[in-house]
């Protein structure tokens, strides 16, 4: 394929390999390349031990080449929030600007949508720091339904820069998160281990 006819994300056939005991070290290494200030190892380990279908993380490959990571999780009972959250989503620096990020996000939303057929999941959500993750905001703005500032006074909010994006996985209109407590402090502490 020449440069004049680049492969679009609709043409991509990515392979999502669940993070498990046999590839957790590789997954942690890839995650560290994407997010050098954070660590997903303990979260990956906990998720593997829980073996819960709606809490999964994946290494993402284009053929035999690792290009990134993604996943979905919840810290709250699904019956209360009806929400799955995007977790550890990122593309390796050398693989960016090739539409991988868009394809991975859309596929992860589709995974959540499939789970919503079996579990009480209505919404797919993510939180991000609008200053630290500027390059991803245009993708989120395009593919998520709503965005709102997270300003819960009892929680960390990245110095007022935390945004929550939400998408409905059903025919219902998405309900805002509306500053419900996320416990980002605990999440960040786990990432720093």
One Martini backbone bead per residue (centre of mass of N, CA, C, O) as a GRO file, in nm:
protein
  193
    1UNK     BB    1   0.095   0.036   0.025
    2UNK     BB    2   0.069   0.359  -0.032
    3UNK     BB    3   0.065   0.692   0.068
    4UNK     BB    4  -0.203   0.761  -0.101
    5UNK     BB    5  -0.325   0.477   0.047
    6UNK     BB    6  -0.421   0.473   0.339
    7UNK     BB    7  -0.511   0.309   0.611
    8UNK     BB    8  -0.799   0.295   0.763
    9UNK     BB    9  -0.975   0.217   1.050
   10UNK     BB   10  -1.188   0.037   0.894
   11UNK     BB   11  -0.946  -0.161   0.778
   12UNK     BB   12  -0.867  -0.251   1.046
   13UNK     BB   13  -0.715  -0.554   1.210
   14UNK     BB   14  -0.718  -0.595   1.526
   15UNK     BB   15  -0.550  -0.736   1.815
   16UNK     BB   16  -0.687  -0.864   2.127
   17UNK     BB   17  -0.492  -0.930   2.413
   18UNK     BB   18  -0.522  -1.053   2.700
   19UNK     BB   19  -0.429  -0.987   3.010
   20UNK     BB   20  -0.191  -1.204   3.164
   21UNK     BB   21   0.043  -1.386   3.322
   22UNK     BB   22   0.218  -1.426   3.044
   23UNK     BB   23   0.192  -1.075   2.975
   24UNK     BB   24   0.227  -0.861   3.208
   25UNK     BB   25   0.515  -0.753   3.162
   26UNK     BB   26   0.468  -0.645   2.881
   27UNK     BB   27   0.231  -0.459   2.949
   28UNK     BB   28   0.388  -0.283   3.153
   29UNK     BB   29   0.598  -0.183   2.951
   30UNK     BB   30   0.404  -0.045   2.755
   31UNK     BB   31   0.271   0.140   2.961
   32UNK     BB   32   0.538   0.290   3.038
   33UNK     BB   33   0.582   0.414   2.756
   34UNK     BB   34   0.312   0.579   2.762
   35UNK     BB   35   0.315   0.596   3.106
   36UNK     BB   36   0.589   0.681   3.290
   37UNK     BB   37   0.435   0.789   3.572
   38UNK     BB   38   0.295   0.503   3.564
   39UNK     BB   39   0.115   0.204   3.708
   40UNK     BB   40  -0.058  -0.113   3.612
   41UNK     BB   41   0.026  -0.378   3.745
   42UNK     BB   42  -0.169  -0.409   3.992
   43UNK     BB   43  -0.425  -0.387   3.823
   44UNK     BB   44  -0.375  -0.623   3.639
   45UNK     BB   45  -0.348  -0.835   3.860
   46UNK     BB   46  -0.626  -0.799   3.987
   47UNK     BB   47  -0.790  -0.860   3.728
   48UNK     BB   48  -0.690  -1.146   3.688
   49UNK     BB   49  -0.791  -1.255   3.965
   50UNK     BB   50  -1.100  -1.183   3.917
   51UNK     BB   51  -1.217  -1.274   3.641
   52UNK     BB   52  -1.380  -1.035   3.488
   53UNK     BB   53  -1.542  -0.957   3.199
   54UNK     BB   54  -1.572  -0.626   3.271
   55UNK     BB   55  -1.249  -0.665   3.351
   56UNK     BB   56  -1.031  -0.555   3.096
   57UNK     BB   57  -0.714  -0.610   2.933
   58UNK     BB   58  -0.508  -0.500   2.643
   59UNK     BB   59  -0.322  -0.596   2.386
   60UNK     BB   60  -0.225  -0.427   2.083
   61UNK     BB   61  -0.242  -0.545   1.745
   62UNK     BB   62  -0.065  -0.532   1.426
   63UNK     BB   63  -0.040  -0.819   1.389
   64UNK     BB   64   0.293  -0.845   1.532
   65UNK     BB   65   0.244  -0.547   1.635
   66UNK     BB   66   0.275  -0.341   1.888
   67UNK     BB   67   0.060  -0.040   1.968
   68UNK     BB   68  -0.104  -0.106   2.252
   69UNK     BB   69  -0.369  -0.016   2.487
   70UNK     BB   70  -0.656  -0.149   2.677
   71UNK     BB   71  -0.981  -0.096   2.854
   72UNK     BB   72  -1.215  -0.215   3.115
   73UNK     BB   73  -1.402  -0.082   3.402
   74UNK     BB   74  -1.496  -0.104   3.760
   75UNK     BB   75  -1.550   0.032   4.104
   76UNK     BB   76  -1.851  -0.010   4.081
   77UNK     BB   77  -2.155  -0.105   4.090
   78UNK     BB   78  -2.347  -0.153   3.816
   79UNK     BB   79  -2.630  -0.103   3.950
   80UNK     BB   80  -2.551   0.205   4.018
   81UNK     BB   81  -2.399   0.320   3.732
   82UNK     BB   82  -2.395   0.174   3.448
   83UNK     BB   83  -2.061   0.165   3.424
   84UNK     BB   84  -1.793   0.190   3.203
   85UNK     BB   85  -1.436   0.218   3.188
   86UNK     BB   86  -1.166   0.354   3.064
   87UNK     BB   87  -0.844   0.173   3.045
   88UNK     BB   88  -0.540   0.198   2.951
   89UNK     BB   89  -0.523   0.409   2.701
   90UNK     BB   90  -0.286   0.354   2.427
   91UNK     BB   91  -0.017   0.473   2.215
   92UNK     BB   92   0.259   0.442   2.076
   93UNK     BB   93   0.454   0.687   1.961
   94UNK     BB   94   0.544   0.538   1.682
   95UNK     BB   95   0.205   0.485   1.621
   96UNK     BB   96   0.115   0.755   1.569
   97UNK     BB   97  -0.083   0.902   1.325
   98UNK     BB   98  -0.269   0.616   1.218
   99UNK     BB   99  -0.559   0.570   1.372
  100UNK     BB  100  -0.542   0.383   1.624
  101UNK     BB  101  -0.691   0.536   1.849
  102UNK     BB  102  -0.967   0.529   1.717
  103UNK     BB  103  -0.998   0.223   1.684
  104UNK     BB  104  -0.961   0.144   1.981
  105UNK     BB  105  -1.193   0.305   2.096
  106UNK     BB  106  -1.421   0.184   1.924
  107UNK     BB  107  -1.371  -0.110   2.015
  108UNK     BB  108  -1.411  -0.064   2.321
  109UNK     BB  109  -1.700   0.029   2.295
  110UNK     BB  110  -1.798  -0.237   2.165
  111UNK     BB  111  -1.738  -0.419   2.403
  112UNK     BB  112  -1.932  -0.273   2.596
  113UNK     BB  113  -2.187  -0.316   2.426
  114UNK     BB  114  -2.186  -0.625   2.443
  115UNK     BB  115  -2.208  -0.631   2.759
  116UNK     BB  116  -2.491  -0.479   2.771
  117UNK     BB  117  -2.655  -0.748   2.697
  118UNK     BB  118  -2.580  -0.888   3.005
  119UNK     BB  119  -2.542  -0.615   3.156
  120UNK     BB  120  -2.586  -0.316   3.360
  121UNK     BB  121  -2.501  -0.141   3.084
  122UNK     BB  122  -2.514   0.208   2.950
  123UNK     BB  123  -2.213   0.324   2.998
  124UNK     BB  124  -1.936   0.506   2.866
  125UNK     BB  125  -1.631   0.602   3.032
  126UNK     BB  126  -1.409   0.889   3.100
  127UNK     BB  127  -1.098   1.014   3.221
  128UNK     BB  128  -0.918   1.337   3.212
  129UNK     BB  129  -0.648   1.547   3.134
  130UNK     BB  130  -0.660   1.838   2.949
  131UNK     BB  131  -0.342   1.893   2.956
  132UNK     BB  132  -0.192   1.603   2.942
  133UNK     BB  133  -0.428   1.496   2.702
  134UNK     BB  134  -0.475   1.671   2.438
  135UNK     BB  135  -0.450   1.466   2.191
  136UNK     BB  136  -0.729   1.305   2.277
  137UNK     BB  137  -0.974   1.506   2.272
  138UNK     BB  138  -1.067   1.488   1.973
  139UNK     BB  139  -1.163   1.199   1.993
  140UNK     BB  140  -1.363   1.232   2.224
  141UNK     BB  141  -1.537   1.455   2.095
  142UNK     BB  142  -1.629   1.265   1.853
  143UNK     BB  143  -1.720   0.972   2.025
  144UNK     BB  144  -1.854   1.121   2.246
  145UNK     BB  145  -2.136   1.269   2.382
  146UNK     BB  146  -2.011   1.386   2.659
  147UNK     BB  147  -1.889   1.666   2.860
  148UNK     BB  148  -1.729   1.716   3.190
  149UNK     BB  149  -1.654   1.855   3.472
  150UNK     BB  150  -1.451   1.764   3.750
  151UNK     BB  151  -1.563   1.895   4.096
  152UNK     BB  152  -1.506   1.724   4.340
  153UNK     BB  153  -1.417   1.822   4.666
  154UNK     BB  154  -1.332   1.505   4.765
  155UNK     BB  155  -1.137   1.515   4.513
  156UNK     BB  156  -0.947   1.472   4.257
  157UNK     BB  157  -0.887   1.721   3.959
  158UNK     BB  158  -0.628   1.818   3.825
  159UNK     BB  159  -0.646   2.124   3.891
  160UNK     BB  160  -0.930   2.150   3.718
  161UNK     BB  161  -0.873   1.929   3.452
  162UNK     BB  162  -1.111   1.735   3.478
  163UNK     BB  163  -1.262   1.501   3.254
  164UNK     BB  164  -1.582   1.373   3.152
  165UNK     BB  165  -1.677   1.109   2.949
  166UNK     BB  166  -1.982   1.011   2.764
  167UNK     BB  167  -2.165   0.706   2.659
  168UNK     BB  168  -2.412   0.555   2.498
  169UNK     BB  169  -2.520   0.196   2.466
  170UNK     BB  170  -2.802   0.295   2.401
  171UNK     BB  171  -3.104   0.464   2.332
  172UNK     BB  172  -3.037   0.625   2.557
  173UNK     BB  173  -2.966   0.892   2.716
  174UNK     BB  174  -2.717   1.032   2.863
  175UNK     BB  175  -2.585   1.042   3.185
  176UNK     BB  176  -2.447   1.224   3.394
  177UNK     BB  177  -2.217   1.217   3.647
  178UNK     BB  178  -2.229   1.472   3.840
  179UNK     BB  179  -1.981   1.454   4.059
  180UNK     BB  180  -1.933   1.191   4.143
  181UNK     BB  181  -1.753   0.986   4.319
  182UNK     BB  182  -1.431   0.836   4.210
  183UNK     BB  183  -1.149   0.803   4.356
  184UNK     BB  184  -0.868   0.919   4.238
  185UNK     BB  185  -0.673   0.892   4.468
  186UNK     BB  186  -0.662   0.581   4.471
  187UNK     BB  187  -0.585   0.540   4.175
  188UNK     BB  188  -0.316   0.698   4.190
  189UNK     BB  189  -0.184   0.531   4.413
  190UNK     BB  190  -0.180   0.266   4.247
  191UNK     BB  191   0.000   0.386   4.010
  192UNK     BB  192   0.255   0.449   4.217
  193UNK     BB  193   0.349   0.141   4.289
   0.00000   0.00000   0.00000
